[in-house]
């Protein structure tokens, strides 16, 4: 998965229109980790 797609996923998970392009400075693996952490947190709080 390319960095841009991962950033889009993060934007959807956070439900934001904020410019998160600064995340493109992170490595792909770091973005994947961030997306996974956000997803776990969101999934864990929705009941």
TIVO-2410 file (N, C-alpha, C; in nm, 3 decimals):
# residues 47
REC num residu      c1      c2      c3 atome chaine
REC   1      X   0.085  -0.117   0.000     N      A
REC   1      X   0.000   0.000   0.000    CA      A
REC   1      X   0.090   0.124   0.000     C      A
REC   2      X   0.053   0.222  -0.079     N      A
REC   2      X   0.134   0.343  -0.089    CA      A
REC   2      X   0.101   0.439   0.025     C      A
REC   3      X   0.195   0.526   0.056     N      A
REC   3      X   0.180   0.619   0.167    CA      A
REC   3      X   0.053   0.704   0.157     C      A
REC   4      X   0.023   0.750   0.036     N      A
REC   4      X  -0.095   0.835   0.018    CA      A
REC   4      X  -0.223   0.763   0.059     C      A
REC   5      X  -0.231   0.636   0.024     N      A
REC   5      X  -0.348   0.555   0.058    CA      A
REC   5      X  -0.358   0.536   0.210     C      A
REC   6      X  -0.245   0.513   0.275     N      A
REC   6      X  -0.245   0.496   0.420    CA      A
REC   6      X  -0.289   0.625   0.488     C      A
REC   7      X  -0.243   0.739   0.437     N      A
REC   7      X  -0.284   0.869   0.493    CA      A
REC   7      X  -0.434   0.888   0.476     C      A
REC   8      X  -0.489   0.848   0.362     N      A
REC   8      X  -0.633   0.856   0.340    CA      A
REC   8      X  -0.708   0.770   0.442     C      A
REC   9      X  -0.656   0.651   0.469     N      A
REC   9      X  -0.717   0.562   0.568    CA      A
REC   9      X  -0.717   0.627   0.705     C      A
REC  10      X  -0.606   0.688   0.742     N      A
REC  10      X  -0.596   0.756   0.871    CA      A
REC  10      X  -0.697   0.870   0.878     C      A
REC  11      X  -0.712   0.946   0.770     N      A
REC  11      X  -0.809   1.056   0.768    CA      A
REC  11      X  -0.951   1.002   0.788     C      A
REC  12      X  -0.983   0.891   0.726     N      A
REC  12      X  -1.117   0.832   0.743    CA      A
REC  12      X  -1.136   0.781   0.886     C      A
REC  13      X  -1.033   0.719   0.942     N      A
REC  13      X  -1.044   0.669   1.079    CA      A
REC  13      X  -1.065   0.782   1.179     C      A
REC  14      X  -1.000   0.894   1.154     N      A
REC  14      X  -1.012   1.009   1.244    CA      A
REC  14      X  -1.134   1.095   1.213     C      A
REC  15      X  -1.201   1.066   1.102     N      A
REC  15      X  -1.315   1.144   1.055    CA      A
REC  15      X  -1.279   1.292   1.054     C      A
REC  16      X  -1.180   1.326   0.971     N      A
REC  16      X  -1.133   1.463   0.964    CA      A
REC  16      X  -1.103   1.505   0.821     C      A
REC  17      X  -1.117   1.634   0.797     N      A
REC  17      X  -1.077   1.692   0.670    CA      A
REC  17      X  -0.944   1.766   0.685     C      A
REC  18      X  -0.884   1.755   0.801     N      A
REC  18      X  -0.757   1.823   0.827    CA      A
REC  18      X  -0.650   1.774   0.730     C      A
REC  19      X  -0.559   1.864   0.697     N      A
REC  19      X  -0.448   1.830   0.608    CA      A
REC  19      X  -0.346   1.748   0.686     C      A
REC  20      X  -0.340   1.621   0.656     N      A
REC  20      X  -0.248   1.531   0.725    CA      A
REC  20      X  -0.129   1.493   0.637     C      A
REC  21      X  -0.104   1.572   0.533     N      A
REC  21      X   0.005   1.541   0.443    CA      A
REC  21      X   0.142   1.544   0.510     C      A
REC  22      X   0.152   1.609   0.625     N      A
REC  22      X   0.278   1.607   0.699    CA      A
REC  22      X   0.316   1.464   0.738     C      A
REC  23      X   0.217   1.376   0.741     N      A
REC  23      X   0.245   1.236   0.773    CA      A
REC  23      X   0.329   1.168   0.665     C      A
REC  24      X   0.333   1.227   0.547     N      A
REC  24      X   0.411   1.167   0.439    CA      A
REC  24      X   0.561   1.169   0.468     C      A
REC  25      X   0.602   1.244   0.572     N      A
REC  25      X   0.743   1.244   0.610    CA      A
REC  25      X   0.779   1.118   0.689     C      A
REC  26      X   0.677   1.046   0.734     N      A
REC  26      X   0.702   0.921   0.806    CA      A
REC  26      X   0.732   0.808   0.708     C      A
REC  27      X   0.798   0.706   0.758     N      A
REC  27      X   0.822   0.587   0.677    CA      A
REC  27      X   0.691   0.511   0.662     C      A
REC  28      X   0.683   0.432   0.557     N      A
REC  28      X   0.562   0.355   0.530    CA      A
REC  28      X   0.526   0.264   0.649     C      A
REC  29      X   0.625   0.201   0.708     N      A
REC  29      X   0.598   0.113   0.822    CA      A
REC  29      X   0.545   0.191   0.942     C      A
REC  30      X   0.594   0.314   0.959     N      A
REC  30      X   0.546   0.398   1.069    CA      A
REC  30      X   0.400   0.438   1.045     C      A
REC  31      X   0.366   0.469   0.921     N      A
REC  31      X   0.228   0.502   0.888    CA      A
REC  31      X   0.136   0.383   0.910     C      A
REC  32      X   0.182   0.265   0.872     N      A
REC  32      X   0.102   0.145   0.892    CA      A
REC  32      X   0.079   0.119   1.040     C      A
REC  33      X   0.181   0.141   1.121     N      A
REC  33      X   0.168   0.124   1.265    CA      A
REC  33      X   0.070   0.225   1.323     C      A
REC  34      X   0.081   0.350   1.279     N      A
REC  34      X  -0.011   0.454   1.325    CA      A
REC  34      X  -0.154   0.421   1.288     C      A
REC  35      X  -0.177   0.380   1.165     N      A
REC  35      X  -0.312   0.344   1.120    CA      A
REC  35      X  -0.367   0.227   1.202     C      A
REC  36      X  -0.284   0.129   1.229     N      A
REC  36      X  -0.328   0.012   1.307    CA      A
REC  36      X  -0.363   0.053   1.450     C      A
REC  37      X  -0.284   0.140   1.510     N      A
REC  37      X  -0.310   0.186   1.646    CA      A
REC  37      X  -0.440   0.265   1.652     C      A
REC  38      X  -0.462   0.352   1.554     N      A
REC  38      X  -0.586   0.430   1.551    CA      A
REC  38      X  -0.704   0.337   1.532     C      A
REC  39      X  -0.692   0.243   1.440     N      A
REC  39      X  -0.802   0.149   1.415    CA      A
REC  39      X  -0.834   0.068   1.540     C      A
REC  40      X  -0.732   0.020   1.610     N      A
REC  40      X  -0.754  -0.057   1.734    CA      A
REC  40      X  -0.826   0.028   1.838     C      A
REC  41      X  -0.784   0.152   1.851     N      A
REC  41      X  -0.845   0.243   1.948    CA      A
REC  41      X  -0.990   0.272   1.912     C      A
REC  42      X  -1.016   0.301   1.786     N      A
REC  42      X  -1.153   0.331   1.742    CA      A
REC  42      X  -1.241   0.208   1.757     C      A
REC  43      X  -1.192   0.094   1.715     N      A
REC  43      X  -1.271  -0.030   1.725    CA      A
REC  43      X  -1.297  -0.066   1.871     C      A
REC  44      X  -1.201  -0.036   1.957     N      A
REC  44      X  -1.214  -0.072   2.099    CA      A
REC  44      X  -1.309   0.018   2.175     C      A
REC  45      X  -1.334   0.139   2.125     N      A
REC  45      X  -1.420   0.232   2.198    CA      A
REC  45      X  -1.562   0.234   2.147     C      A
REC  46      X  -1.586   0.172   2.033     N      A
REC  46      X  -1.721   0.168   1.978    CA      A
REC  46      X  -1.790   0.042   2.025     C      A
REC  47      X  -1.895   0.058   2.102     N      A
REC  47      X  -1.966  -0.060   2.151    CA      A
REC  47      X  -2.112  -0.050   2.124     C      A
***
